[in-house]
């Protein structure tokens, strides 16, 4: 089975393995060796992210010209980072940048950014000797087709297109292929709606209302099945439900499988073994089951197989 059964994150690799995942995803090379070692220990691979500053908010001092000082510094760091981990057995591929031009209307800066991505891909290929595929991630937004045009024109060294999709994947593979992308595609993030601007419910006083667990889990399943029904579904070589980790985004559990707040702050039932007498994470029980149980089911074929 060559399909990459991923999870978007790198915490709890042993649980990811027991849930049927084959691959973790990172967004940067921070602590890369530890992540790779932890993955290897349980038989997982890693899609290693290489962080690149997004365009929006940095148009002038980073993307005002092709060879800004910060871009040159980034290439030097990338070369060093790749050398440090290129031979690790758990390394599956590189993913350069994440939604680099999302939200930016500055066409010139966007084009320069994709040229910079191509420069990074060249450095990675030089240092890695072409042993691992190189990709980059874009957003499944209304401007997806224009973004793919820019990648094809300015970043031809990108070999795998990662796409982050939220709330729906209906027609997504066909959109990607129709835009002219003929190489492999990974769905590098997918999950519920994000924020009021993307349709999430709001209380009368403006607070965002987190979807319930009974709403979340079927949505993950619906998105998966939308993917499988698409006539271009065979172009998708891997998926990464988001997120196999924790951070605060609207709430502690909106998109995240785990919850690192102290048990005194939340009512929790942690079903995992204790570490040092205390839970390794404090997981709100319903949110735990929404994401973690979905991963186990989807990679067991409950919702259909790619």
SERO-4910 file (N, C-alpha, C, O; in steps of 0.05 Angstrom, whole numbers):
BEGIN
 pado doro    nc1    nc2    nc3   cac1   cac2   cac3    cc1    cc2    cc3    oc1    oc2    oc3
  Unk    A     17    -24      0      0      0      0     18     25      0     31     30     20
  Unk    A     18     39    -22     35     63    -25     22     88    -15     35    109    -14
  Unk    A     -4     87     -8    -18    111      1     -7    119     29     -5    103     47
  Unk    A     -1    145     31     10    155     56    -13    161     76    -29    179     71
  Unk    A    -15    145     97    -35    149    118    -24    167    139    -14    157    160
  Unk    A    -27    192    135    -14    211    153    -31    222    175    -56    219    175
  Unk    A    -18    236    194    -32    253    213    -17    279    214      8    280    212
  Unk    A    -32    301    216    -20    327    216     -9    335    243    -23    347    259
  Unk    A     16    327    248     29    333    273     48    310    279     52    292    264
  Unk    A     61    313    303     82    293    309     82    285    339    100    271    348
  Unk    A     62    294    354     60    285    381     49    256    382     36    247    363
  Unk    A     54    243    404     43    216    409     47    197    385     27    186    375
  Unk    A     72    193    376     76    176    353     67    147    357     58    134    339
  Unk    A     70    137    382     61    109    387     31    106    383     22     87    372
  Unk    A     16    126    392    -13    126    389    -20    128    359    -39    115    350
  Unk    A     -5    145    345    -10    147    316     -6    120    302    -22    113    285
  Unk    A     15    106    309     20     80    298     -2     60    304    -11     46    286
  Unk    A    -11     60    329    -31     41    337    -58     48    324    -76     31    323
  Unk    A    -62     73    316    -87     82    303    -87     77    273   -106     83    259
  Unk    A    -65     66    262    -64     59    234    -49     78    216    -47     74    192
  Unk    A    -38    100    228    -23    119    212      4    108    205     15     90    218
  Unk    A     15    118    183     42    110    174     62    133    176     86    128    175
  Unk    A     51    157    177     68    181    173     60    204    190     36    210    193
  Unk    A     79    219    201     75    244    215     82    267    197     97    264    177
  Unk    A     72    291    204     80    315    189     89    336    208     77    341    229
  Unk    A    111    350    201    120    374    215    118    398    197    114    396    173
  Unk    A    120    422    209    119    447    194    146    461    193    149    482    180
  Unk    A    165    450    207    192    462    207    212    440    215    204    418    222
  Unk    A    237    447    214    258    428    222    266    432    252    286    421    261
  Unk    A    250    447    267    256    449    296    255    422    309    235    407    306
  Unk    A    275    415    324    276    390    338    273    366    319    261    345    326
  Unk    A    282    369    294    277    349    274    289    321    281    275    301    276
  Unk    A    313    320    292    325    294    297    309    279    318    305    255    315
  Unk    A    299    293    339    282    279    359    257    268    346    249    245    351
  Unk    A    244    284    330    219    276    317    224    251    299    209    232    300
  Unk    A    246    251    284    253    229    267    260    204    283    251    182    276
  Unk    A    275    208    305    282    185    322    257    173    334    254    148    335
  Unk    A    239    190    344    214    180    357    197    165    336    185    144    343
  Unk    A    196    175    312    181    162    291    193    135    284    179    115    281
  Unk    A    219    134    281    233    109    274    229     88    295    226     64    289
  Unk    A    228     96    320    225     77    342    199     61    340    199     38    348
  Unk    A    178     74    329    153     60    328    145     52    299    123     42    294
  Unk    A    164     56    280    159     47    253    143     67    236    129     58    218
  Unk    A    145     92    241    132    113    225    152    128    208    176    128    214
  Unk    A    143    141    187    159    159    172    150    188    177    130    192    190
  Unk    A    165    207    166    160    235    172    161    252    146    180    250    130
  Unk    A    141    268    141    142    289    121    153    313    136    140    325    152
  Unk    A    178    320    129    193    341    144    188    369    132    195    374    109
  Unk    A    175    386    147    171    413    138    195    430    139    212    427    157
  Unk    A    198    449    121    219    469    121    204    496    122    191    504    103
  Unk    A    207    510    145    191    534    149    201    557    130    225    561    127
  Unk    A    181    570    118    187    594    101    168    616    110    144    611    112
  Unk    A    178    640    114    161    662    122    139    667    102    144    670     79
  Unk    A    114    669    112     92    674     93     93    702     82    106    720     94
  Unk    A     81    706     59     83    732     45     68    754     60     78    775     65
  Unk    A     43    748     68     26    768     80     38    780    105     44    766    124
  Unk    A     43    806    104     55    820    127     85    824    124     97    839    139
  Unk    A     97    810    105    126    811    101    134    818     73    157    812     64
  Unk    A    116    830     58    120    834     29    145    851     24    160    845      5
  Unk    A    150    872     40    171    891     34    199    880     42    217    880     27
  Unk    A    201    872     68    228    865     78    236    837     72    260    830     76
  Unk    A    219    820     62    227    792     54    223    788     24    241    776     12
  Unk    A    201    797     13    195    790    -14    194    815    -33    180    815    -53
  Unk    A    210    835    -25    211    859    -42    229    855    -66    228    869    -86
  Unk    A    247    835    -64    266    829    -86    274    800    -85    270    787    -64
  Unk    A    285    790   -106    291    761   -109    312    752    -88    309    730    -77
  Unk    A    332    768    -83    354    759    -65    357    777    -41    378    790    -38
  Unk    A    336    779    -25    338    795     -1    357    781     18    362    757     16
  Unk    A    367    796     38    385    784     57    372    761     73    385    741     78
  Unk    A    346    764     80    333    743     95    329    718     78    330    696     88
  Unk    A    325    722     52    323    698     35    350    683     33    350    659     34
  Unk    A    371    698     30    398    686     29    404    671     55    416    650     55
  Unk    A    397    683     77    401    671    103    385    645    105    394    625    116
  Unk    A    361    646     95    344    622     95    357    599     80    356    576     89
  Unk    A    368    605     56    380    584     40    404    571     55    408    547     53
  Unk    A    419    587     69    442    577     84    433    558    106    444    537    111
  Unk    A    411    566    120    400    550    142    389    524    131    393    502    142
  Unk    A    375    526    108    363    502     96    385    482     89    382    458     94
  Unk    A    407    491     77    429    474     70    439    459     94    444    434     93
  Unk    A    443    473    116    452    461    141    432    441    152    440    419    161
  Unk    A    407    449    153    386    431    164    384    405    148    381    384    160
  Unk    A    385    407    122    382    383    105    406    365    109    402    340    111
  Unk    A    430    376    110    453    359    115    451    343    141    460    320    143
  Unk    A    439    355    161    438    343    188    419    318    189    424    301    205
  Unk    A    399    317    171    379    296    174    374    280    148    357    262    148
  Unk    A    388    286    127    382    275    101    384    245     99    371    232     83
  Unk    A    400    233    116    404    204    115    388    189    136    392    165    140
  Unk    A    370    203    150    354    189    171    334    170    159    320    177    140
  Unk    A    333    145    168    315    125    156    285    132    158    269    121    143
  Unk    A    278    149    177    249    156    180    240    179    162    216    184    160
  Unk    A    259    191    148    252    214    131    238    204    105    250    189     90
  Unk    A    214    213    100    199    205     76    202    226     54    208    218     31
  Unk    A    198    251     61    200    272     40    203    299     54    200    302     79
  Unk    A    207    320     38    209    348     47    185    363     38    174    359     17
  Unk    A    175    381     56    153    398     48    161    427     54    163    435     77
  Unk    A    166    443     33    177    469     36    155    490     37    141    495     17
  Unk    A    152    503     60    132    524     63    104    513     67     98    490     61
  Unk    A     87    530     79     59    522     84     41    546     79     41    566     93
  Unk    A     25    544     58      6    565     50     21    592     48     13    612     60
  Unk    A     43    592     33     61    614     33     48    641     24     53    662     36
  Unk    A     31    639      4     18    664     -6    -11    667      2    -25    685     -9
  Unk    A    -20    651     21    -48    653     29    -54    680     40    -40    690     58
  Unk    A    -76    692     30    -85    718     40    -70    742     28    -77    765     34
  Unk    A    -50    737     12    -35    759      0    -46    767    -27    -51    749    -44
  Unk    A    -51    793    -32    -60    802    -58    -37    815    -74    -42    827    -95
  Unk    A    -13    814    -63     10    826    -76     22    807    -96     38    789    -89
  Unk    A     15    810   -121     23    790   -142     53    789   -145     64    767   -148
  Unk    A     66    812   -144     96    812   -148    109    797   -125    127    781   -129
  Unk    A    101    803   -100    112    790    -77    107    760    -78    124    744    -71
  Unk    A     82    752    -86     75    724    -88     94    710   -108    103    688   -103
  Unk    A     98    722   -131    115    710   -151    144    707   -141    156    686   -145
  Unk    A    154    728   -128    181    726   -116    182    704    -95    202    690    -93
  Unk    A    161    701    -80    160    680    -59    162    653    -72    177    636    -61
  Unk    A    148    648    -94    150    622   -107    177    617   -120    187    595   -121
  Unk    A    189    638   -130    217    636   -139    235    628   -116    254    612   -120
  Unk    A    230    639    -93    246    632    -69    242    603    -61    261    589    -54
  Unk    A    217    594    -63    211    566    -58    227    548    -77    238    528    -69
  Unk    A    228    556   -102    244    541   -122    273    540   -115    287    520   -117
  Unk    A    284    563   -105    312    565    -96    317    545    -73    337    532    -72
  Unk    A    298    544    -54    300    526    -32    299    497    -41    315    480    -33
  Unk    A    281    491    -60    279    464    -70    306    456    -84    314    433    -81
  Unk    A    318    474    -97    344    468   -110    365    462    -90    380    443    -93
  Unk    A    366    477    -68    385    472    -47    380    445    -34    399    429    -29
  Unk    A    355    439    -29    348    413    -17    356    390    -35    368    371    -26
  Unk    A    351    392    -61    358    372    -80    388    368    -82    398    346    -84
  Unk    A    403    390    -81    432    389    -81    443    374    -57    461    357    -60
  Unk    A    433    380    -34    443    368     -9    433    340     -5    447    324      8
  Unk    A    409    334    -14    396    308    -10    402    289    -33    394    266    -32
  Unk    A    414    299    -54    420    283    -78    396    270    -91    397    249   -103
  Unk    A    372    283    -87    348    273    -99    337    248    -87    320    235    -99
  Unk    A    345    241    -63    336    216    -50    308    217    -40    295    196    -36
  Unk    A    297    242    -34    270    244    -23    255    265    -40    266    285    -48
  Unk    A    229    260    -44    213    280    -59    211    306    -44    215    307    -20
  Unk    A    206    328    -60    204    355    -48    177    366    -56    170    366    -80
  Unk    A    162    376    -36    136    388    -42    133    415    -29    151    425    -16
  Unk    A    110    428    -34    103    453    -21     73    453    -18     58    439    -33
  Unk    A     63    468      2     35    467     10     21    493      3     31    515      7
  Unk    A     -4    490     -9    -21    513    -15    -48    509     -2    -54    487      8
  Unk    A    -64    530     -1    -90    529     10   -111    523    -11   -109    533    -34
  Unk    A   -132    507     -4   -154    502    -22   -174    524    -21   -197    521    -14
  Unk    A   -165    548    -29   -182    572    -28   -193    577    -56   -189    562    -75
  Unk    A   -208    600    -58   -220    607    -84   -198    614   -104   -203    613   -129
  Unk    A   -174    620    -95   -152    626   -113   -133    603   -118   -110    607   -127
  Unk    A   -142    579   -112   -125    555   -115   -114    553   -144    -90    547   -147
  Unk    A   -131    557   -164   -121    554   -191    -99    574   -198    -80    567   -211
  Unk    A   -102    599   -189    -82    619   -194    -56    612   -179    -34    616   -190
  Unk    A    -59    601   -155    -35    593   -140    -20    570   -154      4    570   -156
  Unk    A    -35    551   -165    -22    529   -180     -8    540   -204     14    531   -211
  Unk    A    -21    559   -218     -7    571   -241     20    583   -233     40    579   -247
  Unk    A     20    596   -210     45    609   -200     66    588   -193     90    591   -199
  Unk    A     57    566   -181     76    544   -174     88    533   -200    112    529   -201
  Unk    A     71    527   -219     81    515   -244    100    534   -258    120    524   -271
  Unk    A     95    560   -257    112    579   -271    138    585   -257    159    586   -269
  Unk    A    136    589   -231    159    599   -216    173    579   -198    195    583   -189
  Unk    A    160    556   -193    172    535   -175    171    508   -188    158    490   -177
  Unk    A    183    504   -211    180    478   -226    194    455   -211    190    432   -219
  Unk    A    211    461   -191    224    439   -177    206    426   -156    214    406   -143
  Unk    A    182    438   -151    163    425   -132    152    400   -145    141    401   -167
  Unk    A    156    378   -132    148    352   -143    122    341   -132    109    324   -145
  Unk    A    114    350   -109     89    341    -96     74    366    -86     86    383    -73
  Unk    A     48    368    -93     33    391    -83     17    383    -58      1    365    -59
  Unk    A     22    397    -36      6    393    -12    -16    413    -13    -12    437    -20
  Unk    A    -40    405     -5    -64    422     -5    -77    421     23    -84    399     32
  Unk    A    -82    444     35    -96    445     61   -126    452     55   -131    472     42
  Unk    A   -144    435     64   -173    439     58   -189    437     84   -184    420    101
  Unk    A   -208    456     86   -225    456    110   -254    456    102   -262    471     84
  Unk    A   -270    441    116   -299    438    114   -308    422     91   -328    407     94
  Unk    A   -296    423     68   -305    408     45   -282    401     26   -264    418     22
  Unk    A   -282    377     15   -263    370     -6   -278    362    -32   -266    350    -50
  Unk    A   -304    370    -34   -319    363    -58   -307    376    -82   -303    400    -83
  Unk    A   -300    360   -102   -289    370   -127   -260    378   -126   -250    388   -146
  Unk    A   -247    375   -103   -220    386   -100   -200    373   -118   -185    387   -132
  Unk    A   -198    346   -119   -178    334   -138   -182    343   -167   -163    348   -181
  Unk    A   -207    345   -175   -213    354   -203   -204    383   -207   -194    389   -229
  Unk    A   -208    400   -187   -199    428   -190   -168    429   -194   -158    444   -210
  Unk    A   -155    412   -178   -125    412   -179   -115    403   -207    -98    416   -219
  Unk    A   -127    381   -217   -119    371   -243   -126    390   -265   -111    394   -284
  Unk    A   -150    401   -263   -160    420   -284   -142    445   -285   -139    457   -306
  Unk    A   -130    452   -263   -112    475   -262    -85    469   -275    -68    487   -278
  Unk    A    -80    444   -282    -56    437   -296    -35    422   -280    -13    416   -290
  Unk    A    -42    415   -255    -23    400   -238    -25    370   -245    -46    358   -241
  Unk    A     -4    358   -254     -4    330   -263     14    312   -245     16    288   -251
  Unk    A     26    323   -225     43    308   -207     27    300   -182      4    308   -179
  Unk    A     39    284   -164     24    274   -140     15    297   -123     26    319   -122
  Unk    A     -7    292   -108    -20    311    -90    -24    298    -63    -31    274    -61
  Unk    A    -18    313    -42    -25    304    -15    -45    324     -2    -41    348     -6
  Unk    A    -65    314     12    -82    332     28    -68    335     55    -71    317     72
  Unk    A    -54    356     58    -35    359     81    -49    369    107    -37    366    128
  Unk    A    -73    379    104    -90    386    128   -119    384    119   -126    392     97
  Unk    A   -136    373    137   -165    376    132   -179    373    159   -171    359    177
  Unk    A   -202    387    160   -217    388    185   -240    407    184   -248    416    162
  Unk    A   -252    414    207   -276    431    208   -271    459    199   -248    467    194
  Unk    A   -292    475    196   -290    503    189   -272    518    208   -270    511    232
  Unk    A   -259    538    198   -240    555    214   -251    583    216   -250    598    197
  Unk    A   -261    591    240   -266    619    246   -291    629    232   -302    617    214
  Unk    A   -300    653    241   -325    665    232   -324    672    202   -344    670    188
  Unk    A   -300    679    193   -297    687    164   -301    663    146   -305    667    122
  Unk    A   -300    639    157   -304    615    140   -329    599    148   -331    575    143
  Unk    A   -348    613    161   -374    601    165   -379    589    192   -401    578    196
  Unk    A   -361    591    211   -366    579    238   -387    596    252   -390    620    248
  Unk    A   -403    582    268   -425    596    282   -414    615    303   -392    611    314
  Unk    A   -430    636    309   -422    655    330   -445    660    349   -468    659    342
  Unk    A   -438    665    374   -457    673    394   -466    701    389   -452    716    375
  Unk    A   -488    710    400   -498    738    396   -477    759    403   -477    780    391
  Unk    A   -459    753    422   -439    772    430   -413    770    415   -393    783    421
  Unk    A   -413    752    394   -390    751    377   -371    728    381   -353    723    365
  Unk    A   -374    713    403   -356    691    409   -361    668    389   -384    662    382
  Unk    A   -340    655    380   -342    632    362   -353    608    377   -345    604    400
  Unk    A   -371    593    364   -382    569    377   -368    545    364   -371    540    340
  Unk    A   -354    530    381   -340    507    371   -360    485    363   -378    479    378
  Unk    A   -356    473    339   -373    451    332   -371    428    352   -350    423    363
  Unk    A   -394    415    357   -394    393    376   -380    369    364   -375    368    340
  Unk    A   -373    350    381   -361    325    372   -378    310    352   -369    299    333
  Unk    A   -404    310    358   -422    296    340   -423    309    312   -432    297    293
  Unk    A   -415    335    311   -413    348    285   -386    344    272   -384    342    248
  Unk    A   -365    343    289   -338    342    278   -332    315    264   -322    314    242
  Unk    A   -337    293    278   -328    267    268   -341    261    241   -328    252    223
  Unk    A   -368    265    238   -380    260    212   -369    279    190   -368    271    167
  Unk    A   -360    303    198   -349    321    178   -322    310    167   -318    311    143
  Unk    A   -305    300    185   -280    288    175   -287    265    156   -275    262    135
  Unk    A   -307    248    164   -314    225    147   -326    235    120   -320    224     99
  Unk    A   -342    256    121   -354    267     97   -333    277     78   -334    272     54
  Unk    A   -313    291     89   -291    301     72   -276    279     59   -269    281     35
  Unk    A   -270    258     74   -256    235     63   -272    222     40   -260    216     19
  Unk    A   -298    219     44   -314    206     23   -317    224     -1   -319    214    -24
  Unk    A   -318    251      3   -318    269    -20   -293    266    -37   -294    267    -61
  Unk    A   -271    261    -23   -245    257    -37   -246    232    -54   -238    232    -77
  Unk    A   -256    210    -42   -257    184    -56   -276    185    -80   -271    171   -100
  Unk    A   -297    201    -79   -317    201   -100   -307    217   -124   -319    215   -146
  Unk    A   -287    234   -121   -278    251   -143   -265    234   -165   -250    216   -159
  Unk    A   -271    240   -190   -260    224   -212   -229    226   -214   -217    209   -227
  Unk    A   -217    246   -202   -188    249   -202   -176    240   -175   -154    248   -169
  Unk    A   -191    224   -160   -181    216   -133   -155    202   -134   -140    203   -114
  Unk    A   -148    189   -156   -123    174   -158    -99    192   -157    -76    182   -153
  Unk    A   -103    218   -161    -80    237   -160    -71    242   -131    -49    252   -126
  Unk    A    -88    234   -112    -82    239    -83    -66    215    -73    -75    192    -74
  Unk    A    -42    221    -63    -24    199    -54    -22    198    -23     -7    181    -13
  Unk    A    -36    216     -9    -35    215     20    -53    236     32    -59    256     20
  Unk    A    -61    232     57    -78    251     72    -68    254    100    -56    235    112
  Unk    A    -73    278    112    -64    284    139    -87    299    154    -87    324    153
  Unk    A   -105    285    167   -125    299    183   -111    317    204    -91    309    216
  Unk    A   -123    341    208   -111    361    225   -127    364    250   -151    368    249
  Unk    A   -114    363    273    -85    361    278    -79    340    299    -95    336    318
  Unk    A    -57    326    295    -48    307    314    -29    321    333     -5    316    333
  Unk    A    -40    339    349    -24    355    367    -41    373    384    -65    367    388
  Unk    A    -30    395    393    -45    414    409    -34    442    406    -10    446    406
  Unk    A    -52    461    404    -46    489    408    -73    503    410    -93    492    403
  Unk    A    -72    528    420    -97    543    422   -103    555    396    -88    572    385
  Unk    A   -126    548    384   -136    560    360   -166    562    362   -181    543    357
  Unk    A   -176    586    371   -204    591    378   -211    578    405   -220    592    423
  Unk    A   -206    553    408   -209    538    433   -186    518    435   -172    514    415
  Unk    A   -183    505    458   -161    484    459   -166    460    442   -148    444    437
  Unk    A   -192    455    434   -198    430    422   -212    433    395   -223    413    384
  Unk    A   -212    457    383   -226    461    358   -216    442    336   -232    430    322
  Unk    A   -190    441    334   -178    424    312   -158    404    323   -146    390    307
  Unk    A   -155    402    349   -132    387    359   -140    363    375   -159    363    391
  Unk    A   -124    341    372   -130    316    384   -124    316    414   -137    301    429
  Unk    A   -105    331    422    -95    330    450    -98    358    463   -101    378    450
  Unk    A    -96    358    489   -101    382    505    -80    382    527    -81    365    545
  Unk    A    -62    401    527    -40    401    547    -45    419    571    -27    424    587
  Unk    A    -70    429    573    -75    445    597    -76    426    622    -82    403    620
  Unk    A    -70    438    645    -69    422    669    -96    410    675   -116    422    669
  Unk    A    -97    385    687   -123    373    692   -141    390    709   -166    387    707
  Unk    A   -130    407    726   -147    424    743   -163    445    727   -182    456    737
  Unk    A   -154    450    702   -167    470    686   -189    459    669   -206    474    659
  Unk    A   -189    433    664   -210    421    648   -219    395    661   -203    381    675
  Unk    A   -244    388    656   -254    362    664   -246    341    643   -254    344    620
  Unk    A   -229    322    651   -218    304    631   -220    275    639   -222    269    663
  Unk    A   -221    258    619   -219    230    624   -198    220    604   -204    217    580
  Unk    A   -174    215    614   -152    207    596   -150    177    596   -147    164    617
  Unk    A   -153    165    572   -154    136    570   -127    123    566   -124     99    565
  Unk    A   -106    140    564    -79    129    559    -64    124    585    -72    134    606
  Unk    A    -43    108    583    -27    102    607    -15    128    618     -9    147    603
  Unk    A    -12    129    644     -1    152    658     29    152    655     42    131    652
  Unk    A     41    175    655     70    179    654     79    192    680     71    214    686
  Unk    A     95    177    696    103    189    722     79    194    741     80    212    757
  Unk    A     58    177    738     35    181    756     15    201    746     -6    204    758
  Unk    A     21    216    724      3    236    714     -2    231    684     16    220    670
  Unk    A    -24    240    673    -29    237    645     -8    252    628      0    274    635
  Unk    A      1    240    606     19    253    589      6    278    577     19    299    573
  Unk    A    -19    276    571    -35    299    562    -62    298    576    -71    276    584
  Unk    A    -75    320    578   -102    320    589   -121    324    566   -122    346    555
  Unk    A   -136    304    558   -152    305    534   -182    307    542   -192    289    556
  Unk    A   -196    327    532   -224    328    536   -236    303    522   -231    300    498
  Unk    A   -250    285    537   -256    259    526   -271    258    500   -266    242    483
  Unk    A   -291    277    496   -306    276    472   -289    285    448   -292    274    426
  Unk    A   -271    305    452   -255    314    430   -234    293    423   -226    289    400
  Unk    A   -224    279    444   -205    257    439   -217    238    420   -204    230    400
  Unk    A   -242    229    425   -254    208    408   -260    219    380   -259    204    361
  Unk    A   -266    245    378   -273    256    352   -251    253    332   -256    245    309
  Unk    A   -226    260    339   -204    260    320   -189    234    321   -184    222    300
  Unk    A   -181    225    345   -165    201    347   -180    176    337   -169    160    322
  Unk    A   -206    174    345   -221    151    336   -226    152    305   -227    132    292
  Unk    A   -230    177    295   -233    179    265   -209    169    251   -211    154    231
  Unk    A   -185    176    260   -160    167    247   -159    137    247   -153    125    226
  Unk    A   -166    124    269   -165     95    271   -185     83    251   -179     63    238
  Unk    A   -209     95    249   -229     84    231   -223     88    202   -226     70    185
  Unk    A   -214    113    195   -210    119    167   -187    102    155   -189     93    132
  Unk    A   -166     97    171   -144     81    160   -149     51    163   -133     35    154
  Unk    A   -171     44    176   -180     16    177   -200     10    154   -209    -12    151
  Unk    A   -206     31    138   -223     27    115   -253     30    121   -269     23    104
  Unk    A   -260     40    145   -288     42    152   -303     60    133   -327     55    126
  Unk    A   -290     81    123   -304    101    105   -296     97     76   -301    115     60
  Unk    A   -284     75     69   -276     70     42   -246     72     39   -232     86     54
  Unk    A   -235     59     19   -206     58     14   -198     73    -11   -213     72    -31
  Unk    A   -175     86    -11   -166    101    -35   -158     81    -57   -150     90    -79
***
